[in-house]
Amino acid sequence: MATGAVTVVFVSSGGRGTASAQTSLAQYVPIGRVAPNVVVPKPGRNAATGVFTVDCGTNGNGKFSPDNPVAQPGIKNGAEHVHDFVGNLAITADTPDDVLASSDTTCADGDRSSYFWPVVRIDGSVRAEAGPVTGGAAPTVSCPDVAGRLPVVPASVRAQVAAQLARLDQLTRAAQAKLGGSDRIDARRNNSVLAGLRGERAAVIKQISRTMARAGMRPSGLVSTVDCEIGYEGLHAGHTAAAAAASGATPTVSCPDVKGKVSGVPDQAAAEVDRNLTELDRQIAEANQRLVTAAGQGGSGFAENAVLGPLKAKRAATIDRIRIAIGRRGTPPAGLDALAGCALNGVAPAKTTPPAAALPAPAGPNLELPNNTGKILRPVSVLIEYRGNATGKVTPMPKFLRELTGDAKPTSRGPANARATWTCSGFADRLADKYPICPAGRRVQRVQDFPGCWDGKNIDSENHRSHVAFADPRSGACPAGFVAIPQLRITVSYAIPRDVQERGQYALDSFPEENHNPFSDHNDFVNVNSDRQMTKIAACINAGRRCG
């Protein structure tokens, strides 16, 4: 199934966007009909049996976002569905690690990690008896922006780096040509195209890193930009960016690109300019954090007076330092002063016209996207646990470790990484790959286990998965070459009326081609615990205690 061709049709021209919000009652199952299937390995003599619990709330701040900073770094609205975020308040698709480490958090113990998962919605218009209308959309390849993740490009290697970045664009176009214009979803073809593209991009990105290092600028985290995705954005037709003017989403700051105006600076000034560009990133993150924590305060002029105004002043001073640093060794670029002012995304139409290929932003009071409509359901509880290993002690996670669990695209990529996550409170012995219908008084739950084994070296990998692994489900042992780390488990619980469950009126936000597939459930995590806190977590688990 992981590599076989999967053929589906699209549902379109329904709901309140272009794509339908329909689900089928075949996607729902009474939890009592699911056989017990959860296997818990028996702890050995040296097992780490403790549990460390973190309280990060239930997203009471309303930090909703269609970004996916782990799987699609640098791609605004790249998830094409909305996530709940708890923990780190500054994180977006673009936030650098050092900025994450200094941000505020919703977690009670100062844990600055970011935990995020797709929202669940209730939509009374969802009816199984409403027949789908078949349609189609050609697949498109999208890749993370490498240029935006580079430090300042010194003048001595500017031409080389530009040629290497152009080569990345050529590879994307070649991959797109291999897909052709078919609207048939073929997981085997998609995986083949993306695997080939991944290998070619990895080689070029390594060349870029070596080229930059020769000029004294060493990029970090470029492995996160290797993997590309295949999407079906044609289903977004008719969903206009203007609709975002009415959005109830927590707005984010949108600022003009400064880095793109200062590439190729004199080698001697590159380090100083790069430090100031990092400071610009930090200022944006602080502004975004302020928008979350102060949501609803100060009236209509609050954002302009308390966030955008001070941000412009800070940016102007930092941009001036960049101009001076370049001017000491050469001629500073013209027009930098005009880049100080910023605007808000999700509040009013952008001051500039977005690219035609831009992915849509959530729109309206329910933060709707094509194929993802209806009222967002807030969790009644979110339980975040770090757990042990049945065969031995755990090693602290490295800071900034990225992890995924589940797969957002089992239809278009195959189900190899997908995981059953759905259950009801009181039924911990079973997980379903369908939406559960729970007995009266029980909560609908999503139980999402992350990999508990680490390769001991890398905080990310080219496919965002191979640097971590799941332990053997029966023995609990990690694969050869991997060490046990605290295994993250997130349990999200919802109070959903039973009649809503029985009518199939609650569903997961998803990519368009998944059409609310419950098997596309997934969760993402960036570890921003301090080294001291992570050592404390591991010590608790290894001692067999319950802490938090």
Secondary structure as UniProt FT lines:
FT   STRAND          10..12
FT   TURN            15..16
FT   HELIX           25..27
FT   STRAND          28..30
FT   HELIX           31..33
FT   TURN            45..46
FT   STRAND          48..54
FT   TURN            60..61
FT   STRAND          64..65
FT   TURN            69..71
FT   TURN            73..74
FT   TURN            76..79
FT   STRAND          83..88
FT   TURN            93..94
FT   HELIX           97..100
FT   TURN            101..102
FT   TURN            108..109
FT   STRAND          114..118
FT   STRAND          120..122
FT   TURN            124..125
FT   TURN            128..129
FT   STRAND          134..135
FT   STRAND          140..142
FT   HELIX           147..149
FT   HELIX           155..157
FT   HELIX           158..179
FT   TURN            180..181
FT   HELIX           187..214
FT   TURN            215..216
FT   HELIX           222..225
FT   STRAND          229..231
FT   HELIX           233..236
FT   TURN            237..238
FT   HELIX           241..246
FT   STRAND          252..254
FT   HELIX           259..261
FT   TURN            263..264
FT   HELIX           267..269
FT   HELIX           270..293
FT   TURN            294..296
FT   TURN            300..301
FT   HELIX           303..308
FT   HELIX           309..329
FT   TURN            334..335
FT   HELIX           336..339
FT   STRAND          343..345
FT   TURN            346..347
FT   TURN            356..357
FT   TURN            364..367
FT   STRAND          368..369
FT   TURN            370..371
FT   STRAND          375..377
FT   STRAND          381..389
FT   TURN            399..400
FT   STRAND          402..406
FT   HELIX           410..413
FT   TURN            416..417
FT   STRAND          422..424
FT   TURN            425..426
FT   TURN            428..429
FT   STRAND          435..437
FT   TURN            440..441
FT   STRAND          444..449
FT   STRAND          453..454
FT   TURN            462..463
FT   TURN            466..467
FT   STRAND          468..469
FT   TURN            473..475
FT   TURN            480..481
FT   STRAND          483..484
FT   STRAND          487..494
FT   HELIX           498..502
FT   TURN            503..504
FT   STRAND          506..508
FT   HELIX           512..514
FT   TURN            515..516
FT   HELIX           518..520
FT   STRAND          522..526
FT   HELIX           531..542
FT   TURN            543..544
FT   STRAND          546..547
//
